[in-house]
Structures are given as C-alpha cells and as structure tokens.
Amino acid sequence: MRGHLSTCPLCQERKERLEQDLARFGQMAEHFAPAPVQRVSLPVEEFQGSRLHPWNLRVVLGAVITTALVILVVSWSLFFRVTPEGSLARLTQEMWEDDHLITEISMLEENPLPQPFLGIPKEPFTEIDEEFIEFVVPDIDNKTLSYNQGKGGITLC
C-alpha cells in the first residue's frame, strides 16, 4: 500500500488534500474553542415564590375540579336516593306481575294447548301396547342390545 502511494500521483494528491482539510479543521477548532482559563457560566433564572407558575396553576385547577366533582356526585346520590315508599310501590307492582304469571301457569296446567288448537277434532288413536313401549324405550334388562366383543359400540343381536 505504501509502495502504491509513493508511485501513484492521483493518490498522493488526494492524501495531500485530506491532510490540508484536517489541518484547517484543527485551526478552526482552536479558533472557536474557548480558552481553558475562561470559565463558562450559564444564565440562572431567579425563583419568584409569590408568582404561580403555569404548571402549579394546572395542579391547583385540577384539584379544585376533582373536589367539585366529588361533592356533586355525593350530593346527587343523596338527593335522588330511593325512598321506602318508592320501593314499596315497586314491590307491589312486582307482586301483581308474579300473580299474573302464576295465573297464566295455572291455566296452562289445565289446558296446555292454545285456543286455536282446541277446535281440532280428535282422531281415533290406536292403543299403546307393551310392544310399542318396548320399541320406543327399550328395557335395560332385555338383551336385545349387546356390546360387540372387542370392537366397541352397540349392535343389534
């Protein structure tokens, strides 16, 4: 690499330009940097205790609004509290509704069909015998159903 730099005029020119730029940068840094003997001081704001800062005003305003809302909610709940007379009237209304429901249930126990279905004539119905009941609800003791050994599931015999 050094051999190339010593023989190549283009690379030598670039090297000299880079060295000049770095030298200029160093001179500018010395010129603009403060002298080490000088002390750097920043301006300090004086505290004014009598005046409220904007953030203090926001905190005080938030506390006042929160207190007002708490007082409003408490007074609202005390003003609109349910009286015993109102609860008694509501209890009476619920009892009437329950009585109506019980009456309706009693009517359905006597005749569960709606009024339009009562006019339908009854068709002759065959008697239900033991065989029909056995078909609908098979007896557990009856061995008509058995487990298929080793295969799982239920199969007819």
C-alpha positions as CSV (number, residue, x, y, z in Angstrom):
1,M,0.0,0.0,0.0
2,R,2.8,2.4,0.8
3,G,4.6,1.5,-2.4
4,H,1.5,2.3,-4.4
5,L,1.1,5.7,-2.6
6,S,4.7,6.7,-3.3
7,T,4.3,5.8,-7.1
8,C,0.6,7.0,-7.8
9,P,0.3,10.8,-8.3
10,L,-3.5,10.7,-8.0
11,C,-3.4,9.0,-4.6
12,Q,-0.7,11.4,-3.5
13,E,-2.8,14.4,-4.4
14,R,-5.8,13.0,-2.5
15,K,-3.6,12.4,0.5
16,E,-2.3,16.0,0.5
17,R,-5.9,17.4,0.2
18,L,-7.0,15.3,3.1
19,E,-4.1,16.5,5.2
20,Q,-4.9,20.1,4.4
21,D,-8.6,19.6,5.3
22,L,-7.6,18.1,8.6
23,A,-5.2,20.9,9.3
24,R,-7.9,23.5,8.5
25,F,-10.3,21.7,10.8
26,G,-7.8,21.8,13.6
27,Q,-7.2,25.6,13.2
28,M,-11.0,26.2,13.2
29,A,-11.4,24.1,16.4
30,E,-8.6,26.2,18.1
31,H,-10.2,29.4,16.9
32,F,-13.7,28.7,18.1
33,A,-13.0,26.8,21.3
34,P,-13.0,28.9,24.5
35,A,-9.7,29.4,26.2
36,P,-9.2,27.0,29.1
37,V,-8.7,29.8,31.5
38,Q,-12.1,31.3,30.9
39,R,-15.0,29.9,33.0
40,V,-18.2,29.1,31.2
41,S,-21.3,30.3,33.0
42,L,-24.9,29.7,32.1
43,P,-27.7,32.2,33.0
44,V,-29.7,31.2,36.0
45,E,-33.4,32.2,36.4
46,E,-34.3,33.7,39.7
47,F,-37.1,31.9,41.7
48,Q,-40.1,34.0,42.2
49,G,-42.1,32.4,45.1
50,S,-45.0,34.8,45.0
51,R,-46.0,34.1,41.4
52,L,-47.7,30.9,40.4
53,H,-46.0,29.0,37.6
54,P,-48.3,27.6,34.8
55,W,-47.8,24.0,36.0
56,N,-48.7,25.0,39.6
57,L,-51.9,26.6,38.3
58,R,-52.8,23.4,36.4
59,V,-52.3,21.3,39.5
60,V,-54.5,23.7,41.7
61,L,-57.2,23.8,39.0
62,G,-57.3,20.0,38.7
63,A,-57.6,19.6,42.4
64,V,-60.5,22.1,42.6
65,I,-62.3,20.5,39.7
66,T,-61.9,17.0,41.2
67,T,-63.2,18.2,44.6
68,A,-66.2,19.8,42.9
69,L,-67.0,16.6,41.0
70,V,-66.8,14.5,44.2
71,I,-69.1,16.9,46.0
72,L,-71.5,16.9,43.0
73,V,-71.7,13.1,42.9
74,V,-72.2,12.7,46.6
75,S,-75.0,15.3,46.7
76,W,-76.6,13.8,43.6
77,S,-76.8,10.4,45.2
78,L,-78.2,11.8,48.4
79,F,-80.8,13.9,46.6
80,F,-82.0,11.1,44.4
81,R,-81.9,8.3,46.9
82,V,-84.7,5.7,46.7
83,T,-87.3,6.3,49.3
84,P,-89.1,3.4,51.2
85,E,-92.4,4.5,49.6
86,G,-90.9,4.0,46.1
87,S,-89.6,0.6,47.0
88,L,-92.9,-0.4,48.4
89,A,-94.7,0.6,45.2
90,R,-92.2,-1.3,43.2
91,L,-92.6,-4.4,45.4
92,T,-96.4,-4.2,45.0
93,Q,-96.0,-4.0,41.2
94,E,-93.7,-7.0,41.1
95,M,-96.2,-9.0,43.3
96,W,-99.0,-8.2,40.8
97,E,-96.8,-9.3,37.9
98,D,-96.0,-12.5,39.7
99,D,-99.7,-13.1,40.5
100,H,-100.5,-12.7,36.8
101,L,-97.7,-15.1,35.9
102,I,-98.9,-17.7,38.4
103,T,-102.5,-17.4,37.0
104,E,-101.2,-18.0,33.4
105,I,-99.2,-21.0,34.5
106,S,-102.3,-22.5,36.3
107,M,-104.3,-22.1,33.1
108,L,-101.6,-23.9,31.1
109,E,-101.7,-26.7,33.6
110,E,-105.4,-27.3,33.0
111,N,-105.2,-27.0,29.2
112,P,-101.7,-26.6,27.7
113,L,-102.9,-26.2,24.1
114,P,-103.6,-22.7,22.7
115,Q,-107.2,-21.7,21.9
116,P,-107.0,-22.3,18.1
117,F,-105.9,-25.9,18.6
118,L,-108.8,-26.8,20.9
119,G,-111.2,-26.9,18.0
120,I,-109.3,-29.6,16.1
121,P,-111.3,-32.9,16.4
122,K,-109.6,-35.8,18.0
123,E,-108.6,-38.6,15.6
124,P,-109.1,-42.2,16.6
125,F,-105.9,-43.4,18.2
126,T,-104.8,-47.0,18.4
127,E,-104.0,-48.4,21.8
128,I,-100.4,-48.3,23.0
129,D,-99.3,-51.8,23.9
130,E,-96.3,-53.2,25.5
131,E,-94.5,-53.9,22.3
132,F,-94.7,-50.2,21.2
133,I,-93.4,-49.0,24.6
134,E,-90.5,-51.5,24.3
135,F,-89.8,-50.2,20.8
136,V,-89.7,-46.5,22.0
137,V,-87.9,-47.1,25.3
138,P,-86.0,-50.4,25.3
139,D,-85.7,-52.2,28.6
140,I,-82.2,-52.3,30.0
141,D,-82.7,-55.9,31.2
142,N,-83.8,-57.0,27.8
143,K,-80.8,-58.5,25.9
144,T,-81.9,-57.1,22.5
145,L,-78.8,-54.8,22.5
146,S,-75.4,-56.1,23.3
147,Y,-71.8,-55.0,23.1
148,N,-69.8,-56.3,20.2
149,Q,-66.9,-58.1,21.9
150,G,-63.6,-56.3,21.2
151,K,-65.0,-53.8,18.6
152,G,-66.8,-51.3,20.8
153,G,-70.2,-49.8,20.0
154,I,-73.7,-51.3,20.2
155,T,-75.1,-53.7,17.6
156,L,-78.4,-55.5,17.3
157,C,-78.3,-59.2,18.0
